[in-house]
């Protein structure tokens, strides 16, 4: 809506948001990859090669360029997803409830971007289940941060979730349409 307000009812207004999201996604992909694979002097290029390669790949590969420049809103999902991974992983490594809560905020925001974002919280749910099975001590040590992440994600997504409770058809409409 802001883009249409700024540029009018034009193709530029429709394409500006996914293009901006695609450009921002290059940076946020680098941040997420750097959180997952932090700098380490024992690795080539001090461990910076993998995050740079991830960002470079997103910047030059045809699907990302096509989606972001053609105005396909799927690109709006990438920045909140990668920011969620970045914040969550920083919070997990540091044991910080604040970073984990910020990750929850981005998980909640991702639900508003594109229909596929509705499945994104499953990544964290499945990861949590995996951790409970393999490293329950770490989960117990970080339970406050995980509770903060869950609460913030649910609060952020609450208006949309209430809408879906009231109109469940719209929760699955796009996914059912694409699946058929």
Beta strands, then each sheet from edge to edge (+ up, - down):
end
